[in-house]
Amino acid sequence: MKNCDELRKELAATFEKLKSGEIKPSEAAELANIAGKMIGSAKVQVEYYALRKESPRIDWLESPNG
Amino acid sequence: MSDRSAYFRQWYAKNRERVIAKARAWELAHPEETREKKRKWQDKNRAGQKENRLRYAKSEKGKACYSRYRKTESYKSAAKQKRDHYRDTLHDCYVRSIMAQHLGIKGSEIPQVLVDAHRELMKLKRELMNEKL
């Protein structure tokens, strides 16, 4: 997953697969766990720059459509 | 000029009810035009309206009024309904508030793309919780 947008799409796809029974809940839970850590890390980065009153370009948050 | 405006003021005071009734009758007869007219007025005056509302809310009278209003049962139930709706639909404001809980920044400072990803994560986690139950 190269950026946040891809992560979102992956999460949405996992949600659909879980609902249709294509994957087991344990597999979905693993992805949710990793996604939570990735989002948490990005959140801390955003907080760090906001507190330093800086607004650099964070590549991972850049959407290819944006 | 002042004579003219004084005359008009006097005339309006005398005919106020009739003028209002006539305008109201026109509005009822032309609902589409009325809606359009009101929409245009809202678009034109939105900023001013917001400013007036904020000024009133910050004044002593406004503060007292809003404080009284917030204590009413109807306000409390409406506010709860709104909160529940935001929670159930994973509205932007709800997701942002959850994300900003342990951060030193406001929810509004979090980029939209991150909020969208977190919303999907919350949806997935909710589904996993339902699977467990």
N, CA and C atoms of all chains as a GROMACS GRO file, in nm:
protein
  597
    1MET      N    1   0.083  -0.120   0.000
    1MET     CA    2   0.000   0.000   0.000
    1MET      C    3   0.087   0.126   0.000
    2LYS      N    4   0.079   0.197  -0.112
    2LYS     CA    5   0.171   0.309  -0.126
    2LYS      C    6   0.122   0.435  -0.056
    3ASN      N    7  -0.008   0.447  -0.043
    3ASN     CA    8  -0.060   0.567   0.025
    3ASN      C    9  -0.189   0.538   0.102
    4CYS      N   10  -0.237   0.641   0.167
    4CYS     CA   11  -0.353   0.628   0.255
    4CYS      C   12  -0.479   0.590   0.177
    5ASP      N   13  -0.487   0.641   0.055
    5ASP     CA   14  -0.604   0.612  -0.028
    5ASP      C   15  -0.611   0.463  -0.060
    6GLU      N   16  -0.495   0.405  -0.088
    6GLU     CA   17  -0.490   0.261  -0.117
    6GLU      C   18  -0.527   0.180   0.007
    7LEU      N   19  -0.483   0.227   0.121
    7LEU     CA   20  -0.517   0.159   0.247
    7LEU      C   21  -0.669   0.160   0.267
    8ARG      N   22  -0.729   0.276   0.239
    8ARG     CA   23  -0.875   0.288   0.254
    8ARG      C   24  -0.947   0.189   0.162
    9LYS      N   25  -0.900   0.181   0.037
    9LYS     CA   26  -0.961   0.089  -0.059
    9LYS      C   27  -0.946  -0.056  -0.013
   10GLU      N   28  -0.827  -0.086   0.039
   10GLU     CA   29  -0.799  -0.222   0.088
   10GLU      C   30  -0.892  -0.255   0.205
   11LEU      N   31  -0.911  -0.159   0.293
   11LEU     CA   32  -0.999  -0.180   0.409
   11LEU      C   33  -1.144  -0.203   0.364
   12ALA      N   34  -1.185  -0.123   0.266
   12ALA     CA   35  -1.322  -0.137   0.215
   12ALA      C   36  -1.340  -0.274   0.150
   13ALA      N   37  -1.239  -0.318   0.075
   13ALA     CA   38  -1.247  -0.450   0.009
   13ALA      C   39  -1.252  -0.561   0.114
   14THR      N   40  -1.170  -0.546   0.218
   14THR     CA   41  -1.168  -0.647   0.326
   14THR      C   42  -1.303  -0.654   0.395
   15PHE      N   43  -1.362  -0.537   0.415
   15PHE     CA   44  -1.494  -0.532   0.479
   15PHE      C   45  -1.596  -0.611   0.397
   16GLU      N   46  -1.594  -0.589   0.265
   16GLU     CA   47  -1.687  -0.660   0.176
   16GLU      C   48  -1.662  -0.811   0.180
   17LYS      N   49  -1.533  -0.848   0.175
   17LYS     CA   50  -1.498  -0.991   0.176
   17LYS      C   51  -1.542  -1.056   0.307
   18LEU      N   52  -1.525  -0.984   0.416
   18LEU     CA   53  -1.565  -1.037   0.546
   18LEU      C   54  -1.716  -1.058   0.551
   19LYS      N   55  -1.788  -0.963   0.494
   19LYS     CA   56  -1.934  -0.973   0.496
   19LYS      C   57  -1.982  -1.090   0.411
   20SER      N   58  -1.912  -1.112   0.298
   20SER     CA   59  -1.957  -1.222   0.211
   20SER      C   60  -1.897  -1.356   0.253
   21GLY      N   61  -1.812  -1.358   0.354
   21GLY     CA   62  -1.756  -1.483   0.404
   21GLY      C   63  -1.638  -1.534   0.324
   22GLU      N   64  -1.581  -1.447   0.238
   22GLU     CA   65  -1.465  -1.488   0.158
   22GLU      C   66  -1.339  -1.505   0.243
   23ILE      N   67  -1.330  -1.425   0.349
   23ILE     CA   68  -1.214  -1.438   0.439
   23ILE      C   69  -1.261  -1.459   0.581
   24LYS      N   70  -1.170  -1.514   0.661
   24LYS     CA   71  -1.206  -1.543   0.801
   24LYS      C   72  -1.191  -1.416   0.884
   25PRO      N   73  -1.267  -1.406   0.993
   25PRO     CA   74  -1.255  -1.287   1.079
   25PRO      C   75  -1.112  -1.265   1.130
   26SER      N   76  -1.040  -1.376   1.153
   26SER     CA   77  -0.904  -1.360   1.206
   26SER      C   78  -0.814  -1.289   1.104
   27GLU      N   79  -0.834  -1.318   0.976
   27GLU     CA   80  -0.754  -1.253   0.871
   27GLU      C   81  -0.787  -1.103   0.865
   28ALA      N   82  -0.916  -1.076   0.871
   28ALA     CA   83  -0.960  -0.936   0.867
   28ALA      C   84  -0.907  -0.861   0.990
   29ALA      N   85  -0.905  -0.931   1.103
   29ALA     CA   86  -0.857  -0.867   1.227
   29ALA      C   87  -0.709  -0.832   1.215
   30GLU      N   88  -0.634  -0.920   1.146
   30GLU     CA   89  -0.490  -0.893   1.126
   30GLU      C   90  -0.471  -0.764   1.044
   31LEU      N   91  -0.550  -0.753   0.936
   31LEU     CA   92  -0.538  -0.634   0.851
   31LEU      C   93  -0.580  -0.509   0.930
   32ALA      N   94  -0.688  -0.524   1.007
   32ALA     CA   95  -0.736  -0.411   1.086
   32ALA      C   96  -0.629  -0.365   1.184
   33ASN      N   97  -0.559  -0.463   1.241
   33ASN     CA   98  -0.453  -0.432   1.337
   33ASN      C   99  -0.340  -0.353   1.271
   34ILE      N  100  -0.297  -0.402   1.156
   34ILE     CA  101  -0.187  -0.334   1.084
   34ILE      C  102  -0.232  -0.196   1.037
   35ALA      N  103  -0.355  -0.189   0.983
   35ALA     CA  104  -0.408  -0.061   0.933
   35ALA      C  105  -0.416   0.040   1.048
   36GLY      N  106  -0.457  -0.007   1.164
   36GLY     CA  107  -0.466   0.082   1.281
   36GLY      C  108  -0.331   0.141   1.314
   37LYS      N  109  -0.226   0.057   1.304
   37LYS     CA  110  -0.091   0.105   1.335
   37LYS      C  111  -0.042   0.205   1.230
   38MET      N  112  -0.076   0.178   1.103
   38MET     CA  113  -0.034   0.270   0.996
   38MET      C  114  -0.103   0.406   1.012
   39ILE      N  115  -0.234   0.401   1.041
   39ILE     CA  116  -0.310   0.526   1.058
   39ILE      C  117  -0.260   0.600   1.181
   40GLY      N  118  -0.233   0.524   1.287
   40GLY     CA  119  -0.183   0.586   1.411
   40GLY      C  120  -0.051   0.656   1.388
   41SER      N  121   0.034   0.591   1.310
   41SER     CA  122   0.165   0.649   1.282
   41SER      C  123   0.151   0.778   1.201
   42ALA      N  124   0.062   0.776   1.101
   42ALA     CA  125   0.039   0.896   1.019
   42ALA      C  126  -0.021   1.009   1.104
   43LYS      N  127  -0.106   0.969   1.196
   43LYS     CA  128  -0.172   1.067   1.284
   43LYS      C  129  -0.069   1.139   1.371
   44VAL      N  130   0.025   1.059   1.423
   44VAL     CA  131   0.131   1.117   1.507
   44VAL      C  132   0.217   1.213   1.425
   45GLN      N  133   0.242   1.173   1.300
   45GLN     CA  134   0.322   1.259   1.211
   45GLN      C  135   0.250   1.392   1.187
   46VAL      N  136   0.119   1.383   1.161
   46VAL     CA  137   0.038   1.505   1.139
   46VAL      C  138   0.041   1.592   1.264
   47GLU      N  139   0.027   1.528   1.380
   47GLU     CA  140   0.027   1.603   1.507
   47GLU      C  141   0.161   1.672   1.528
   48TYR      N  142   0.267   1.599   1.501
   48TYR     CA  143   0.402   1.653   1.520
   48TYR      C  144   0.422   1.780   1.438
   49TYR      N  145   0.384   1.773   1.310
   49TYR     CA  146   0.403   1.889   1.223
   49TYR      C  147   0.308   2.003   1.262
   50ALA      N  148   0.186   1.967   1.305
   50ALA     CA  149   0.090   2.072   1.342
   50ALA      C  150   0.141   2.146   1.467
   51LEU      N  151   0.197   2.071   1.561
   51LEU     CA  152   0.246   2.136   1.683
   51LEU      C  153   0.370   2.222   1.657
   52ARG      N  154   0.446   2.182   1.556
   52ARG     CA  155   0.563   2.263   1.518
   52ARG      C  156   0.526   2.374   1.422
   53LYS      N  157   0.395   2.382   1.394
   53LYS     CA  158   0.341   2.483   1.301
   53LYS      C  159   0.408   2.473   1.163
   54GLU      N  160   0.430   2.349   1.122
   54GLU     CA  161   0.486   2.325   0.990
   54GLU      C  162   0.381   2.252   0.907
   55SER      N  163   0.386   2.272   0.778
   55SER     CA  164   0.291   2.196   0.695
   55SER      C  165   0.361   2.137   0.573
   56PRO      N  166   0.449   2.040   0.599
   56PRO     CA  167   0.519   1.979   0.485
   56PRO      C  168   0.429   1.882   0.411
   57ARG      N  169   0.469   1.845   0.295
   57ARG     CA  170   0.394   1.749   0.214
   57ARG      C  171   0.428   1.609   0.265
   58ILE      N  172   0.324   1.536   0.311
   58ILE     CA  173   0.348   1.398   0.357
   58ILE      C  174   0.306   1.307   0.242
   59ASP      N  175   0.404   1.242   0.182
   59ASP     CA  176   0.377   1.162   0.061
   59ASP      C  177   0.269   1.057   0.083
   60TRP      N  178   0.274   0.993   0.198
   60TRP     CA  179   0.180   0.883   0.223
   60TRP      C  180   0.035   0.932   0.227
   61LEU      N  181   0.016   1.060   0.261
   61LEU     CA  182  -0.120   1.115   0.269
   61LEU      C  183  -0.167   1.176   0.138
   62GLU      N  184  -0.076   1.184   0.043
   62GLU     CA  185  -0.113   1.243  -0.085
   62GLU      C  186  -0.192   1.143  -0.167
   63SER      N  187  -0.308   1.186  -0.215
   63SER     CA  188  -0.389   1.097  -0.298
   63SER      C  189  -0.350   1.118  -0.444
   64PRO      N  190  -0.338   1.009  -0.523
   64PRO     CA  191  -0.302   1.027  -0.664
   64PRO      C  192  -0.406   1.108  -0.741
   65ASN      N  193  -0.531   1.106  -0.692
   65ASN     CA  194  -0.637   1.183  -0.760
   65ASN      C  195  -0.642   1.327  -0.712
   66GLY      N  196  -0.577   1.355  -0.600
   66GLY     CA  197  -0.587   1.486  -0.536
   66GLY      C  198  -0.514   1.596  -0.606
   67MET      N  199  -3.642   6.530   0.050
   67MET     CA  200  -3.619   6.386   0.061
   67MET      C  201  -3.668   6.332   0.195
   68SER      N  202  -3.638   6.407   0.303
   68SER     CA  203  -3.679   6.360   0.435
   68SER      C  204  -3.833   6.363   0.447
   69ASP      N  205  -3.894   6.461   0.377
   69ASP     CA  206  -4.041   6.469   0.376
   69ASP      C  207  -4.099   6.344   0.312
   70ARG      N  208  -4.033   6.308   0.202
   70ARG     CA  209  -4.077   6.193   0.125
   70ARG      C  210  -4.065   6.065   0.209
   71SER      N  211  -3.948   6.047   0.276
   71SER     CA  212  -3.929   5.926   0.355
   71SER      C  213  -4.022   5.926   0.477
   72ALA      N  214  -4.046   6.046   0.531
   72ALA     CA  215  -4.138   6.054   0.646
   72ALA      C  216  -4.279   6.016   0.602
   73TYR      N  217  -4.313   6.061   0.483
   73TYR     CA  218  -4.446   6.030   0.429
   73TYR      C  219  -4.458   5.879   0.408
   74PHE      N  220  -4.349   5.822   0.351
   74PHE     CA  221  -4.355   5.679   0.324
   74PHE      C  222  -4.364   5.599   0.454
   75ARG      N  223  -4.289   5.641   0.554
   75ARG     CA  224  -4.293   5.571   0.684
   75ARG      C  225  -4.434   5.572   0.740
   76GLN      N  226  -4.495   5.690   0.730
   76GLN     CA  227  -4.631   5.707   0.782
   76GLN      C  228  -4.730   5.619   0.702
   77TRP      N  229  -4.709   5.624   0.570
   77TRP     CA  230  -4.796   5.544   0.483
   77TRP      C  231  -4.783   5.395   0.516
   78TYR      N  232  -4.656   5.350   0.537
   78TYR     CA  233  -4.631   5.209   0.564
   78TYR      C  234  -4.692   5.169   0.698
   79ALA      N  235  -4.679   5.257   0.798
   79ALA     CA  236  -4.737   5.227   0.930
   79ALA      C  237  -4.888   5.208   0.919
   80LYS      N  238  -4.948   5.288   0.832
   80LYS     CA  239  -5.094   5.281   0.815
   80LYS      C  240  -5.135   5.156   0.736
   81ASN      N  241  -5.052   5.118   0.637
   81ASN     CA  242  -5.090   5.009   0.546
   81ASN      C  243  -5.013   4.879   0.568
   82ARG      N  244  -4.937   4.871   0.677
   82ARG     CA  245  -4.846   4.759   0.701
   82ARG      C  246  -4.915   4.623   0.684
   83GLU      N  247  -5.026   4.606   0.756
   83GLU     CA  248  -5.096   4.476   0.754
   83GLU      C  249  -5.137   4.438   0.612
   84ARG      N  250  -5.188   4.537   0.538
   84ARG     CA  251  -5.236   4.512   0.402
   84ARG      C  252  -5.120   4.471   0.310
   85VAL      N  253  -5.006   4.542   0.325
   85VAL     CA  254  -4.890   4.513   0.240
   85VAL      C  255  -4.838   4.372   0.268
   86ILE      N  256  -4.829   4.338   0.398
   86ILE     CA  257  -4.779   4.204   0.435
   86ILE      C  258  -4.873   4.096   0.383
   87ALA      N  259  -5.004   4.120   0.399
   87ALA     CA  260  -5.103   4.020   0.354
   87ALA      C  261  -5.094   4.000   0.203
   88LYS      N  262  -5.072   4.110   0.131
   88LYS     CA  263  -5.064   4.103  -0.014
   88LYS      C  264  -4.940   4.022  -0.057
   89ALA      N  265  -4.827   4.052   0.011
   89ALA     CA  266  -4.703   3.982  -0.022
   89ALA      C  267  -4.716   3.834   0.010
   90ARG      N  268  -4.779   3.804   0.124
   90ARG     CA  269  -4.797   3.664   0.166
   90ARG      C  270  -4.887   3.589   0.067
   91ALA      N  271  -4.989   3.658   0.020
   91ALA     CA  272  -5.080   3.596  -0.077
   91ALA      C  273  -5.006   3.565  -0.206
   92TRP      N  274  -4.918   3.657  -0.248
   92TRP     CA  275  -4.838   3.633  -0.369
   92TRP      C  276  -4.748   3.511  -0.349
   93GLU      N  277  -4.687   3.503  -0.229
   93GLU     CA  278  -4.597   3.391  -0.200
   93GLU      C  279  -4.672   3.258  -0.207
   94LEU      N  280  -4.793   3.257  -0.151
   94LEU     CA  281  -4.872   3.132  -0.152
   94LEU      C  282  -4.915   3.094  -0.293
   95ALA      N  283  -4.939   3.197  -0.374
   95ALA     CA  284  -4.982   3.170  -0.512
   95ALA      C  285  -4.865   3.130  -0.603
   96HIS      N  286  -4.742   3.168  -0.565
   96HIS     CA  287  -4.624   3.136  -0.648
   96HIS      C  288  -4.519   3.064  -0.563
   97PRO      N  289  -4.543   2.940  -0.524
   97PRO     CA  290  -4.450   2.870  -0.434
   97PRO      C  291  -4.310   2.850  -0.493
   98GLU      N  292  -4.304   2.821  -0.622
   98GLU     CA  293  -4.175   2.794  -0.686
   98GLU      C  294  -4.087   2.918  -0.684
   99GLU      N  295  -4.146   3.031  -0.726
   99GLU     CA  296  -4.072   3.157  -0.728
   99GLU      C  297  -4.030   3.198  -0.586
  100THR      N  298  -4.120   3.172  -0.492
  100THR     CA  299  -4.091   3.208  -0.352
  100THR      C  300  -3.972   3.129  -0.300
  101ARG      N  301  -3.974   2.999  -0.330
  101ARG     CA  302  -3.861   2.915  -0.285
  101ARG      C  303  -3.730   2.966  -0.344
  102GLU      N  304  -3.734   2.996  -0.473
  102GLU     CA  305  -3.614   3.044  -0.542
  102GLU      C  306  -3.566   3.177  -0.481
  103LYS      N  307  -3.663   3.267  -0.455
  103LYS     CA  308  -3.632   3.398  -0.397
  103LYS      C  309  -3.566   3.381  -0.260
  104LYS      N  310  -3.623   3.289  -0.178
  104LYS     CA  311  -3.570   3.268  -0.044
  104LYS      C  312  -3.431   3.204  -0.049
  105ARG      N  313  -3.414   3.113  -0.145
  105ARG     CA  314  -3.284   3.047  -0.160
  105ARG      C  315  -3.177   3.151  -0.197
  106LYS      N  316  -3.214   3.239  -0.289
  106LYS     CA  317  -3.120   3.342  -0.333
  106LYS      C  318  -3.083   3.433  -0.216
  107TRP      N  319  -3.186   3.470  -0.138
  107TRP     CA  320  -3.161   3.557  -0.023
  107TRP      C  321  -3.068   3.490   0.077
  108GLN      N  322  -3.091   3.360   0.101
  108GLN     CA  323  -3.007   3.284   0.194
  108GLN      C  324  -2.862   3.282   0.144
  109ASP      N  325  -2.845   3.254   0.014
  109ASP     CA  326  -2.710   3.247  -0.042
  109ASP      C  327  -2.638   3.381  -0.028
  110LYS      N  328  -2.712   3.488  -0.052
  110LYS     CA  329  -2.654   3.622  -0.048
  110LYS      C  330  -2.619   3.665   0.095
  111ASN      N  331  -2.702   3.623   0.190
  111ASN     CA  332  -2.686   3.674   0.326
  111ASN      C  333  -2.633   3.573   0.428
  112ARG      N  334  -2.583   3.458   0.378
  112ARG     CA  335  -2.542   3.352   0.470
  112ARG      C  336  -2.435   3.401   0.569
  113ALA      N  337  -2.334   3.469   0.518
  113ALA     CA  338  -2.223   3.513   0.604
  113ALA      C  339  -2.273   3.611   0.710
  114GLY      N  340  -2.356   3.705   0.666
  114GLY     CA  341  -2.409   3.805   0.760
  114GLY      C  342  -2.496   3.741   0.866
  115GLN      N  343  -2.576   3.644   0.824
  115GLN     CA  344  -2.664   3.573   0.918
  115GLN      C  345  -2.582   3.501   1.025
  116LYS      N  346  -2.474   3.436   0.978
  116LYS     CA  347  -2.389   3.361   1.071
  116LYS      C  348  -2.324   3.458   1.172
  117GLU      N  349  -2.280   3.572   1.118
  117GLU     CA  350  -2.216   3.673   1.202
  117GLU      C  351  -2.314   3.722   1.309
  118ASN      N  352  -2.437   3.750   1.266
  118ASN     CA  353  -2.540   3.797   1.361
  118ASN      C  354  -2.568   3.693   1.469
  119ARG      N  355  -2.577   3.567   1.423
  119ARG     CA  356  -2.607   3.458   1.517
  119ARG      C  357  -2.496   3.446   1.621
  120LEU      N  358  -2.370   3.455   1.574
  120LEU     CA  359  -2.255   3.442   1.665
  120LEU      C  360  -2.250   3.560   1.762
  121ARG      N  361  -2.280   3.680   1.709
  121ARG     CA  362  -2.278   3.799   1.794
  121ARG      C  363  -2.382   3.786   1.905
  122TYR      N  364  -2.499   3.737   1.865
  122TYR     CA  365  -2.607   3.719   1.963
  122TYR      C  366  -2.568   3.612   2.066
  123ALA      N  367  -2.508   3.502   2.018
  123ALA     CA  368  -2.471   3.393   2.108
  123ALA      C  369  -2.366   3.437   2.209
  124LYS      N  370  -2.283   3.535   2.170
  124LYS     CA  371  -2.177   3.582   2.261
  124LYS      C  372  -2.226   3.690   2.357
  125SER      N  373  -2.340   3.752   2.327
  125SER     CA  374  -2.392   3.858   2.413
  125SER      C  375  -2.451   3.798   2.540
  126GLU      N  376  -2.466   3.881   2.644
  126GLU     CA  377  -2.521   3.833   2.771
  126GLU      C  378  -2.659   3.770   2.753
  127LYS      N  379  -2.741   3.843   2.676
  127LYS     CA  380  -2.878   3.797   2.653
  127LYS      C  381  -2.879   3.662   2.580
  128GLY      N  382  -2.794   3.654   2.477
  128GLY     CA  383  -2.787   3.531   2.398
  128GLY      C  384  -2.735   3.414   2.482
  129LYS      N  385  -2.631   3.442   2.562
  129LYS     CA  386  -2.574   3.336   2.645
  129LYS      C  387  -2.679   3.279   2.739
  130ALA      N  388  -2.754   3.371   2.803
  130ALA     CA  389  -2.858   3.328   2.897
  130ALA      C  390  -2.965   3.248   2.825
  131CYS      N  391  -3.002   3.297   2.707
  131CYS     CA  392  -3.108   3.230   2.630
  131CYS      C  393  -3.065   3.089   2.588
  132TYR      N  394  -2.944   3.077   2.533
  132TYR     CA  395  -2.895   2.946   2.490
  132TYR      C  396  -2.878   2.852   2.609
  133SER      N  397  -2.832   2.909   2.721
  133SER     CA  398  -2.813   2.825   2.840
  133SER      C  399  -2.948   2.770   2.887
  134ARG      N  400  -3.052   2.854   2.883
  134ARG     CA  401  -3.187   2.808   2.921
  134ARG      C  402  -3.234   2.700   2.824
  135TYR      N  403  -3.207   2.726   2.694
  135TYR     CA  404  -3.252   2.633   2.590
  135TYR      C  405  -3.184   2.497   2.604
  136ARG      N  406  -3.054   2.500   2.639
  136ARG     CA  407  -2.981   2.373   2.651
  136ARG      C  408  -3.030   2.287   2.767
  137LYS      N  409  -3.099   2.350   2.862
  137LYS     CA  410  -3.150   2.274   2.977
  137LYS      C  411  -3.285   2.208   2.948
  138THR      N  412  -3.346   2.242   2.836
  138THR     CA  413  -3.478   2.186   2.808
  138THR      C  414  -3.467   2.041   2.759
  139GLU      N  415  -3.571   1.964   2.788
  139GLU     CA  416  -3.573   1.823   2.749
  139GLU      C  417  -3.569   1.806   2.598
  140SER      N  418  -3.641   1.896   2.528
  140SER     CA  419  -3.647   1.882   2.382
  140SER      C  420  -3.508   1.899   2.320
  141TYR      N  421  -3.430   1.994   2.376
  141TYR     CA  422  -3.294   2.014   2.324
  141TYR      C  423  -3.209   1.891   2.352
  142LYS      N  424  -3.221   1.840   2.478
  142LYS     CA  425  -3.138   1.725   2.516
  142LYS      C  426  -3.166   1.604   2.429
  143SER      N  427  -3.297   1.578   2.404
  143SER     CA  428  -3.329   1.460   2.324
  143SER      C  429  -3.286   1.480   2.178
  144ALA      N  430  -3.302   1.604   2.128
  144ALA     CA  431  -3.262   1.630   1.989
  144ALA      C  432  -3.110   1.617   1.974
  145ALA      N  433  -3.036   1.666   2.075
  145ALA     CA  434  -2.890   1.659   2.070
  145ALA      C  435  -2.844   1.514   2.076
  146LYS      N  436  -2.912   1.434   2.158
  146LYS     CA  437  -2.876   1.292   2.169
  146LYS      C  438  -2.903   1.220   2.036
  147GLN      N  439  -3.018   1.254   1.978
  147GLN     CA  440  -3.055   1.192   1.850
  147GLN      C  441  -2.949   1.223   1.742
  148LYS      N  442  -2.905   1.350   1.744
  148LYS     CA  443  -2.805   1.394   1.648
  148LYS      C  444  -2.671   1.319   1.671
  149ARG      N  445  -2.631   1.312   1.799
  149ARG     CA  446  -2.506   1.241   1.834
  149ARG      C  447  -2.512   1.096   1.790
  150ASP      N  448  -2.627   1.031   1.818
  150ASP     CA  449  -2.643   0.889   1.781
  150ASP      C  450  -2.636   0.872   1.630
  151HIS      N  451  -2.698   0.967   1.559
  151HIS     CA  452  -2.696   0.960   1.413
  151HIS      C  453  -2.552   0.971   1.361
  152TYR      N  454  -2.477   1.067   1.414
  152TYR     CA  455  -2.337   1.085   1.372
  152TYR      C  456  -2.255   0.960   1.403
  153ARG      N  457  -2.283   0.896   1.519
  153ARG     CA  458  -2.208   0.776   1.559
  153ARG      C  459  -2.244   0.659   1.467
  154ASP      N  460  -2.374   0.643   1.440
  154ASP     CA  461  -2.419   0.529   1.359
  154ASP      C  462  -2.374   0.540   1.213
  155THR      N  463  -2.373   0.662   1.160
  155THR     CA  464  -2.336   0.679   1.019
  155THR      C  465  -2.187   0.708   1.001
  156LEU      N  466  -2.114   0.705   1.111
  156LEU     CA  467  -1.970   0.738   1.110
  156LEU      C  468  -1.945   0.868   1.034
  157HIS      N  469  -2.013   0.970   1.078
  157HIS     CA  470  -2.002   1.103   1.017
  157HIS      C  471  -1.860   1.158   1.039
  158ASP      N  472  -1.820   1.246   0.949
  158ASP     CA  473  -1.686   1.307   0.958
  158ASP      C  474  -1.655   1.361   1.097
  159CYS      N  475  -1.750   1.436   1.154
  159CYS     CA  476  -1.723   1.501   1.283
  159CYS      C  477  -1.700   1.398   1.393
  160TYR      N  478  -1.774   1.284   1.385
  160TYR     CA  479  -1.759   1.179   1.486
  160TYR      C  480  -1.621   1.113   1.472
  161VAL      N  481  -1.585   1.078   1.348
  161VAL     CA  482  -1.456   1.012   1.325
  161VAL      C  483  -1.342   1.105   1.367
  162ARG      N  484  -1.354   1.232   1.331
  162ARG     CA  485  -1.250   1.328   1.367
  162ARG      C  486  -1.236   1.341   1.519
  163SER      N  487  -1.350   1.344   1.588
  163SER     CA  488  -1.344   1.358   1.734
  163SER      C  489  -1.279   1.235   1.797
  164ILE      N  490  -1.309   1.116   1.744
  164ILE     CA  491  -1.247   0.993   1.796
  164ILE      C  492  -1.097   0.996   1.770
  165MET      N  493  -1.058   1.039   1.650
  165MET     CA  494  -0.916   1.041   1.614
  165MET      C  495  -0.836   1.141   1.697
  166ALA      N  496  -0.903   1.250   1.734
  166ALA     CA  497  -0.831   1.357   1.805
  166ALA      C  498  -0.834   1.339   1.957
  167GLN      N  499  -0.894   1.228   2.004
  167GLN     CA  500  -0.910   1.209   2.148
  167GLN      C  501  -0.778   1.219   2.226
  168HIS      N  502  -0.675   1.154   2.175
  168HIS     CA  503  -0.549   1.154   2.250
  168HIS      C  504  -0.441   1.233   2.177
  169LEU      N  505  -0.484   1.327   2.095
  169LEU     CA  506  -0.386   1.408   2.022
  169LEU      C  507  -0.385   1.550   2.076
  170GLY      N  508  -0.278   1.620   2.046
  170GLY     CA  509  -0.269   1.759   2.091
  170GLY      C  510  -0.323   1.856   1.988
  171ILE      N  511  -0.389   1.804   1.884
  171ILE     CA  512  -0.446   1.892   1.781
  171ILE      C  513  -0.596   1.870   1.773
  172LYS      N  514  -0.662   1.963   1.702
  172LYS     CA  515  -0.807   1.951   1.687
  172LYS      C  516  -0.840   1.853   1.574
  173GLY      N  517  -0.960   1.798   1.582
  173GLY     CA  518  -1.005   1.704   1.479
  173GLY      C  519  -1.006   1.766   1.342
  174SER      N  520  -1.036   1.896   1.338
  174SER     CA  521  -1.045   1.965   1.209
  174SER      C  522  -0.910   1.977   1.140
  175GLU      N  523  -0.802   1.954   1.216
  175GLU     CA  524  -0.668   1.967   1.157
  175GLU      C  525  -0.620   1.838   1.092
  176ILE      N  526  -0.698   1.730   1.109
  176ILE     CA  527  -0.658   1.601   1.053
  176ILE      C  528  -0.697   1.596   0.905
  177PRO      N  529  -0.606   1.553   0.817
  177PRO     CA  530  -0.639   1.551   0.673
  177PRO      C  531  -0.756   1.458   0.641
  178GLN      N  532  -0.835   1.498   0.544
  178GLN     CA  533  -0.956   1.424   0.507
  178GLN      C  534  -0.926   1.280   0.466
  179VAL      N  535  -0.816   1.261   0.394
  179VAL     CA  536  -0.782   1.128   0.344
  179VAL      C  537  -0.758   1.031   0.460
  180LEU      N  538  -0.700   1.081   0.568
  180LEU     CA  539  -0.675   0.999   0.687
  180LEU      C  540  -0.806   0.968   0.760
  181VAL      N  541  -0.895   1.065   0.761
  181VAL     CA  542  -1.027   1.046   0.824
  181VAL      C  543  -1.105   0.938   0.750
  182ASP      N  544  -1.099   0.942   0.616
  182ASP     CA  545  -1.171   0.843   0.535
  182ASP      C  546  -1.118   0.702   0.562
  183ALA      N  547  -0.984   0.692   0.573
  183ALA     CA  548  -0.924   0.560   0.599
  183ALA      C  549  -0.964   0.511   0.737
  184HIS      N  550  -0.965   0.601   0.834
  184HIS     CA  551  -1.003   0.562   0.971
  184HIS      C  552  -1.149   0.519   0.977
  185ARG      N  553  -1.234   0.582   0.895
  185ARG     CA  554  -1.375   0.546   0.892
  185ARG      C  555  -1.391   0.401   0.844
  186GLU      N  556  -1.315   0.366   0.739
  186GLU     CA  557  -1.321   0.228   0.688
  186GLU      C  558  -1.273   0.130   0.794
  187LEU      N  559  -1.167   0.172   0.867
  187LEU     CA  560  -1.114   0.086   0.974
  187LEU      C  561  -1.220   0.064   1.083
  188MET      N  562  -1.290   0.172   1.118
  188MET     CA  563  -1.395   0.162   1.221
  188MET      C  564  -1.508   0.070   1.174
  189LYS      N  565  -1.542   0.081   1.046
  189LYS     CA  566  -1.647  -0.004   0.989
  189LYS      C  567  -1.607  -0.152   1.000
  190LEU      N  568  -1.481  -0.177   0.964
  190LEU     CA  569  -1.430  -0.314   0.970
  190LEU      C  570  -1.429  -0.366   1.114
  191LYS      N  571  -1.385  -0.282   1.206
  191LYS     CA  572  -1.378  -0.324   1.346
  191LYS      C  573  -1.517  -0.352   1.401
  192ARG      N  574  -1.614  -0.271   1.360
  192ARG     CA  575  -1.752  -0.293   1.406
  192ARG      C  576  -1.803  -0.427   1.354
  193GLU      N  577  -1.771  -0.455   1.228
  193GLU     CA  578  -1.815  -0.581   1.169
  193GLU      C  579  -1.752  -0.698   1.242
  194LEU      N  580  -1.622  -0.683   1.277
  194LEU     CA  581  -1.553  -0.790   1.350
  194LEU      C  582  -1.617  -0.812   1.488
  195MET      N  583  -1.656  -0.704   1.550
  195MET     CA  584  -1.722  -0.713   1.681
  195MET      C  585  -1.855  -0.789   1.667
  196ASN      N  586  -1.929  -0.756   1.559
  196ASN     CA  587  -2.057  -0.824   1.535
  196ASN      C  588  -2.037  -0.974   1.509
  197GLU      N  589  -1.926  -1.006   1.439
  197GLU     CA  590  -1.897  -1.147   1.411
  197GLU      C  591  -1.871  -1.224   1.540
  198LYS      N  592  -1.803  -1.156   1.632
  198LYS     CA  593  -1.768  -1.221   1.759
  198LYS      C  594  -1.892  -1.248   1.843
  199LEU      N  595  -1.989  -1.155   1.837
  199LEU     CA  596  -2.108  -1.169   1.924
  199LEU      C  597  -2.198  -1.285   1.879
   0.00000   0.00000   0.00000
